[in-house]
Amino acid sequence: MSAPSEKSLPSGNEHNGASKAVENEEDAYKTLKLGVWRILLPNEIVSGGIVSATKHKCRAIVQAYPVVQQFFRQVYDLNPHLCLLFIALKLWGEIESVVFLYVSGRLLRIIEVGITEGRPDSSAILQALLAHLICVTVTATARWGRDYVSPILENTVSMHFDDYLLRAKLHLDMPTAADTSNRTQALAFHAWISFDGLCDAFMRLFGLVSQLLYISQQPNAGLLFTVIALARPVMTLVNEKTLWLQPHVAYSDNESYLRLKSLETMGQSRFRGDIISGGIAEWITEEYNGAKDALGTIGSQHSWTLYAMETSPLNQLLADWSGALPTMYWALNALLYPSQLSMTSIAILQQYSASLNSSLQLLFGGFSRVGKCFTDIKTLFDAASIVNQIVDGDLAYPRAEAEFEESKGMNIELHVSFAYPGEKSKESALNNISLCIPAGSLVVIVGANGSGKSTIIKLITRMYDVAGDGGGQVIIDGIPIQRYRMADLRQAQATLTQEHKLYPLTLAENIGLGHPKRVRDKEMILKAAKDGGAEELVGKMKNGMETMLDPVRTSFGYQLDGEKHRTLKGVLEKLEMATEVSGGETQRLVASRTFMRFQTNKIRLLCVDEPSSALDPRGEFELFERLRQIAEGKTMIFVTHRFGHLTKHADIILCMKDGAVIESGTHKELLTRNGEYASLYNVQAQAFTESEVC
Ligand SMILES: Nc1ncnc2c1ncn2[C@@H]1O[C@H](COP(=O)(O)OP(=O)(O)OP(=O)(O)O)[C@@H](O)[C@H]1O
C-alpha cells in the first residue's frame, strides 16, 4: 500500500458527517472519512460490503487460532489448579441460568395449581422455595469464589506476559525497532483481558446450548419459539461494525485536531520551565480555544468508535422489531389457541425469551470481543517472533590468526555507502567512504553537523548493517563484520556517546552494568567511578552507591488540599522526591560505566562520540586523558567538535562533509593543507586569539 497522495486525501477541515468512500488512484485501498480520521481499508473489504467484512473477520480469527491454542496452554501451565477452578466457577455462572429457569418455572406452576384449585400445596411451595434459596446461596458463593480467584490469576498472567513482552522488546536491534511495521501494539494486560473474554465466550456458548436444549423441550415453547427468540441477537451481530479485525491504517490530517493535540502535549511537565520562562501559557490557551472552535462538531473520538457507531436507522429498526417477535408469538398463540395458554405459561415464556435474549446478546456482543481477543493474542505472540534485520555471525572474536592475535587493538577497514533504512532518509548518510584504521591507532573524526561522523561509529559497532547489494563492507581484522558472533564483537568494544542514558536503577548498577558479570563488585565500581569523574557525586548522595536514579513513581495522592491533610501531604512529598543529577553529572556516570567496561580486559576498540558537551573544561580534559590512558594500545575513535588535545594526539584525523571524508592526515598536515579542517580549526582558534588581543 502506498502512502496517501494529496489528491486522494483532501484536507480534513471540511465538514464531515457519515463516512464516504473515496477512490484512490490505486485500486489497492479506499479511504473512509470518519470525523477527524482517514481510514485506509483494502478495496475488497469496502466494496464487498458486509459479506466481505465478515469474511475478513472470520479469516483473522482462523489465522489466529493456532496461537490462541498456544496461549491457553501457556496460561494453563502457569497455574493449572487455579485455572481449572476459575473455569469451573465461570461454568457455574452459565449453568445457573438454566437451573433458575427450572426452579422458578416449577414454583410458578405449583402456585398456579394452588390458585386454580383454591388449595395451595404448602409443602410443595416450601420445597420449591427452599430449592430456590439453595440455588441463590450456591450462586453467591460461586461469585465470591470467582472474585477471589480472578485477581490472583490475573496477576500471574499479566506478570508472565509483562516479562514476555520485555524480552521481545529487548531482543530487537536498531533497524528492526525503527521499522514501522514492527511497531507493535501488543500490551501485556491484553493477555488477561483476552483470556477472561474467551473463557466468558466459551462458557456462554455452553450455557446457551443448555438453555436452548431445555427451552426447546418445554410445553408451549418448542423449536419455533427458540428460533424466534434468536432473531434479535442475530440481527445485532449482522449489524455490528468492527474495525479492529480488518487490516487498516488510520490517521488524522485535520489541521485543527492536530493543532489541538500538539497544544495538549504542551501541558506535560517537561515543557513547564520553558512555558513559565517564556510566559506563553495564555497564548497556548487562546490557540487551543481557536483550534477547538475551528474543529467545531467534527467527531474526534477513537476511529474504531466512530466506525462502530455508523449504523443505518433501518438496520436499527429491524433489530428492534425482531426483538418484539417473542411477544407476537405468544400473543398470536393466545389468539389462536386460547385454551392452551395460561397466565403462568405466558409468564414462563416471557422468562425464557428474556433469558435467551440476554444470553444471546452477551454471547454475540462477546463474539466481536472474541475476534478482538484472537487478534490481540496474535499481536502479543507476533511481538516475540519479529526477526531481527541484523543477522548474527558464527565466527569467534578475536581470531587466533597470528597477524591479529598479538594486537591489543582492532583493525578496521570501511569501504561503504550507507543510507538509513526507511523512506524518510532518501539521502545517503555516507557516500563512498573508504578508509583503513590500523589496530592501536587513535582516530579523531571532525566535521559539520550531519556529515556522517556518528554513522561511521554505528557501522563499526554494527548497530546498523550496510545494504548487501553494493553497500560495501566493514572489515574487522581482515574478515567482514557480519561473519563474527555479535556478542563476541560487542564484548571487545566500549562505546561512550551522548546518546547513552542513565537507567532507572541504583548508582552502583548504573556504573556496574558496564561489566554485567561484576555488577555487584563494589571495588571495581568505585574505581570506575573515580576514573569517570563521578566519585565526588557518589560521596554527595545520602544513600551513596545505593541511591536510586530516576525511580519509577508508584505513589499518588487524592483530595489532599488544606491543613487537615498536611501530614498525608508530607508523606506523599517524601515519596515523590527524586534524585536529581545535572547534565554533567549524568555524563560522568555514563563515562564511569565505560571505564567499568574496560575492567573486563576484553576491550580492543573504544568509540567515543561527543560525550562531554555538558562537562566543564577541566572535566572534559581529564576524561579524555583517562580514556586515552586506559585504552592505550587499543584502537580509539573519537568524534568531536572541539579541536585541542585530542586532535593534537591523533594518529589520523578524518574531516567529513556531506557524508564523505574530504581530508585526512595529522593535525599538522591538515593545517598545512589549509582546507576544511584548517577552516574549522581557525573558527575556534580565532575566538581565543581575538579575546587575547582585546
Ligand atoms: N536513525 C537515523 N535515521 C535516519 N537518518 C539518520 C539517522 N541518524 C542520522 N541520520 C541522518 O544521517 C546523516 C548523518 O548523521 P550523523 O548522526 O552521522 O551525523 P554527525 O556528523 O554525527 O552529526 P552531529 O555532529 O550533529 O552529531 C544526517 O543527515 C542525519 O539526519
The ligand as an ORCA input file, in Angstrom:
! r2SCAN-3c Opt
* xyz 0 1
  N      18.491      6.924     12.746
  C      18.544      7.685     11.655
  N      17.604      7.545     10.697
  C      17.630      8.290      9.581
  N      18.582      9.206      9.313
  C      19.536      9.399     10.238
  C      19.572      8.649     11.458
  N      20.641      9.053     12.177
  C      21.256     10.013     11.432
  N      20.595     10.220     10.294
  C      20.965     11.137      9.202
  O      22.216     10.730      8.682
  C      23.033     11.857      8.438
  C      24.357     11.713      9.196
  O      24.069     11.739     10.592
  P      25.176     11.580     11.708
  O      24.479     11.456     13.005
  O      26.119     10.516     11.307
  O      25.904     12.999     11.627
  P      27.019     13.612     12.580
  O      28.096     14.079     11.686
  O      27.372     12.678     13.660
  O      26.199     14.862     13.168
  P      26.369     15.635     14.558
  O      27.655     16.366     14.506
  O      25.199     16.573     14.550
  O      26.279     14.622     15.658
  C      22.248     13.078      8.849
  O      21.675     13.646      7.695
  C      21.155     12.550      9.745
  O      19.978     13.301      9.643
*
